[in-house]
Amino acid sequence: MTHEDFTKLVETAQARQYSLLRTKGADYTQGLDRLSNFKLVAEEIGITPEQVLYVYLAKHLYALRRYVHEGRVESEPLEGRIDDACNYLHLLGALIQDEVETSQALIQEVILEEKR
């Protein structure tokens, strides 16, 4: 595969993945919080939002593993599995950033409270 072919492949995949993020995001988001699906499920079953995401991601990774080891997948095209896995990694990055921002906001709140 040439560099140009690879670049086109990646650009096409990214466009598909972005479209999926927008479409599925509308289906799974409640209110303004784009990550609410992971947070609500996490609260309901008593695990972290990151763990919920990992379960969703693992389903796709195991299908890809099957392809790598057995040369086949049956239920969904590989392209869709790859797209979903890439999107879950973006969403994991967002969950991590959200957690850092929430922690920083709580720290600032405590500092302000102590100054009063």
N, C-alpha and C positions, 0 to 999 in steps of 0.2 A: 504494500500500500504506500502510495506516495505521500509526502507531507501535505500536499494540496488536498488529496482525497481524504486524509485523516482530518484535516481542518474542517472540510465540508461535513464529514460525518459528525464531528463534535458540535458544530454549529447547528446542524439539523436536530441532533439529540437535545441540545440545550433549549431550542425553540419548543420542541415537544414537551420537555420537562417543565418549562415555564408555563405552558398552556395547561398542563395537568395540575400544577400547583394552584393556579388560579381557579380552575374548575372544581377540583376536589376541595380546595380551601373553602369555597362557598358552601359546599355540602357539609363539611365537618366543623365549621367554625360557628360558635354561638357568641353573639355580641361582637365587640371590637377586638377581642383577644384571639389572634390567629392560632394560638397554641392551646385554646380552651379544650379541644377534644382530648389531648393528652392529659391535661390537668384534671378534667372531670373524671375520666376513666381511672386515673391514678388514685384520686380521692375515693372513688367508689370501691376499688378493690384493695386499697391499702399498700400501693407501691408508688415509686416516684414517676413523674411524667417521662423521665428519660428511660426508665425500665419499660413503660408502656410502649414508647417509640421503638425500643430495641426488639420487643416482641413482634411488632408490625414489620420491622426491617428484617428480622431473622427469617420470617416466612419467605421473603424474596431471596435472601441469601441461600437458604436451603434449596430452593428451586434452582438457583444458579449453580450451586454445588453439585446437584444431581446432573445438570447438563455437563459440567466439567468432568465428572467421573463416569457418567453413563452415556453421554452424548445425546441426551434427549430431555425434554420437558413436555408435559402433556396438556396442562390446563390453560396456560396463558403464554403468549409469545415471549421469547427472551427479551426482546426490545422493551416490552412493557415492564418486565421484572427489573431490568437495568434502570429504566427511567424512574420507577418507584424507589429503588434503592438509592439512587442519586438524590432524589427529593427528600427521602428520609434523612440523609446525611445533612442536607441543608437545614431541615427542621430541627435536627439535633443541635446543630450550631446555634440556631435561634433559641432553643430551650436553654442552652448553656449561657448565652448572652443575657437572656431574660433573668436567669437565676443570679448572675453576677450583678445586674442592674438592681434587682430586688434587694439583694444583700447590701449593696452600697446605699440604697435609699433607707433601709432599716438602720444602718450604721449612722447615717446622717441624722436620722430622726432621734436616735439615742443621744447623740452628741448635742443636738439642739435642746433636748429635754434636760440633759445634765446641766446645761448653761443657764437654764431658767431657775 
